[in-house]
Amino acid sequence: MRYSDGFKATYALISDIHGNLVALKAVLDDAALWGVDGYFFLGDYIQDFPWPNDVVETIRSLPNVTMIRGNKEDYMLGIRLEDQSKWNYEQYAPIYWNFKELSLENLNFLETLPTAKLHKTEHFEIKLEHSSEFFISGQPRFELLHSIDFLKRMKTRPAREIELFFETRRKILCDPGSVRKLSEYPPGINAFGHNHLPWMLVFNDAVHVNPGSCGVSLNMDPRAHYSLIRVGAKGVFPVARRIKYDIEKACVQLKKSGLYKEAPHWSNLVIREIQTGEDVVGVFLRFLKQTASELGCSSWPVDNQIWSLAAEKFVYPY
Ligand SMILES: [Fe+2]
């Protein structure tokens, strides 16, 4: 069955798979139902699940694909340029495992990807970036576009996700400096991922859209997230999709993998993360930093002794 409903074109916008092939397949099955005409991928293909080659090869086999790379690919490709003994830190075990696991061809392919791209389709222009300097890393800081702040807010003052969505929108539109920056965006789609939180804003003729994370959702909804971009008679608009997938299967397979053997603590955090949709890794990394600072250590990554101590003492939930 295909949902053919008179739209001129439909594209899938997918981000932050983090190696989760089970989630990716569920998302691609859903996208196929909509008869998509092409795919945009926003990076972070690898890290937390044991299928980096399958994920890269599955994406490369799709028709009409546009890809950029994310910070996970950058970390991993950095291993090639650095003294690899530095990567023996337990903190970096998952990324190092991915580096060793990926075929040379896939590594070389990831290296060819740009960090940002402006792409023209027949119907619209789309700018692809893994993160957003304005929405995520710039000033003023929009707290609810950061997964740890989002989690903290939901745990301390629960709200419906849609209320937080509008709260951020209001904060942006009430700040003259932010409105000025928004006005500078050209017409078309400005797509970004990175924070694993789906979000969107239409301002003038620009559509800003974050599809959320396919593989490791952090908006307290553990389904796999992506967006459709639909081209209709009245223009282009995104449609947020949230897809149920076999989370248990992904967890069981992770536990059986070489990745789990090399990074058991990290993998257990990831398992908790995909079961809850909560930024468990982020909370642990804050705890790790605090533990290191209490011991008078400011280097990052931390040495393995501090990592083990923090892993032993860490208690979740928040
Ligand atoms: Fe990511």
Residues whose N, C-alpha, C, O or C-beta is under 5 A from the ligand:
A	BS01	LIG	D16 D44 H194
